[in-house]
Amino acid sequence: MNLRFIGAFTWYYGINSISRGPSYVLSAMLYPLVFLFLITIFSAGKLIDFAVLGGFLSIIATNAIYGSADAAFQRIQLKIQDLFVATSLTPFDYTFGLTFSYLATALPGLLIYGIIGALLGIFSALPLLAFVGIMLLLLVAAMSIAVIITGLIKHVRNLWGVISIVSVVLTMVPPSFYPYVILPKWALYLLMISPVTPAAMLSQGLFGLEKMPLYALPVLLFETAAYFAIAMRMSGWREK
Amino acid sequence: MRTIIEIKDLKKRYGDGTVALKGVNLNLTKRLTTVIGRNGAGKTTMMRILSTQLMPSSGKAVVDGLDVVRDAWMLRKKLVSIPQEASPMGFLTPMEHLKTYLIARGSTMGQAAKDAENALRTLELWDARNTPADELSGGMKRKIFVAMALAANAEVVFLDEPTTGLDPLSRLEVWSAVKMLKGTVVLTTHYMEEAQELSEEIAMVDHGECIGFGTVQSLLKKFRGMVRAETGADGAKGRYTIGNTKIRYVKLRDAEHYVDEGYTIKPITLEDLFVIRGVELES
């Protein structure tokens, strides 16, 4: 694992780019903030805690997905991937570099949610640590799913449409912004295919918003490992 | 003479059934070799296989003693490959591009900064080092990639059509940079004057096959003492016809006669090998 590359790429492509393209920062926090606003209004404030947690999860997953879309863009349009294939880099280094770059642009959004969560008294120290762990697992899982899907795309024109669909299916449909218990069991199990679902269930349990569904932890761990393994196999790093 | 790149019966068939290479055999021994051919001839496929970006279907390719399939990880430490039509990442500056690339190749931050500075200064990109690539001209964008190759100081450098789309001045700048590269250089082009200007050895690829190999002089041997006479006039005769242009290859001493008949006389270049090959294949 080339940590130096991941760090340098995150710095140059992520952090340095914030000042050159601030729209990324705004777009990363736009959807979750709109959801926070709408959920708060329509639930008369009752579901605001869920909306804050959902915002965190949504930012993490969306950024991982957009990072992978960028990888596809660099492969298809800029032909940059080939440049890196012929170095000592692995697809793992490259994908993590891109994902962390996008995560850097998401940091201001996460900070805002952190402040809102702190003001609402949602967060406490110990669950917060576990929550960070859940978000890291979600980051890897979402990135892997996006790598699998974007790896199949041959034309840039299709990329943005597919990414929008993946983003909605992975982040908006699962119970990230609403209590998981209101879903019928069959729907909950069906939505488990998205790692956002077990991540949201665990988060809601951690902060006492719902009963702690411990069975969601092995599901999240398994999905992360499985999606990651499939992604590395299907990344098309060295074209066949 | 030491063989730097050895290619034996190299074939490539893509998933959609397209056969890009039909069994190429080549031994490259010189410091700067150009692979020339028309669009779709198989040049890029060959370069991508040699630089470990693409798996061959069959055959063998050895670069600097290392097999491109079996020893890919070791080989990647020795080579630089600049893909065809590669574009820089718009937000990143030339300095950031070079540092990122050198770190990807295993350099430390300090070494990467030093090597990047040297290369940017050599290619006169230093003043633009902190300008996002989106704000640079096409020539400067392309030079970023040549600077990467220069800074990497690799033993083998593959450049796939490094000057496509560049204006004449930018092309000259890139040519000058290519001449500065220290390792063995293999580049592809469909600009014949580029091949003649830069190469010690030329491989001609057409329809997935190597149809000629040698120095410019040896490849053009059969045209010795001849010139190209061409005309677009209706009713004119030509041995070879491409579109509306009729082409004949005539002895230099007869050139004046053809001028009188309305032909334009041109010196023989590598392009003429493709004219003959193309027309023969079509007929």
Interface residues (C-beta under 8 A of the other chain):
Chain A: N2 R4 F5 A8 F9 Y12 Y13 N16 S17 R20 G21 Q74 Q77 L78 K79 I80 D82 L83 F84 V85 A86 T87 S88 L89 D93 R238 E239 K240
Chain B: G15 R48 S51 T52 Q53 L54 M55 A72 W73 R76 K77 L79 V80 S81 I82 P83 Q84 E85 A86 S87 P88 M89 F91 L92 E96 K99 T100 Y101 I103 A104 R105 G106 T108 M109 P132 F145 M148 F158
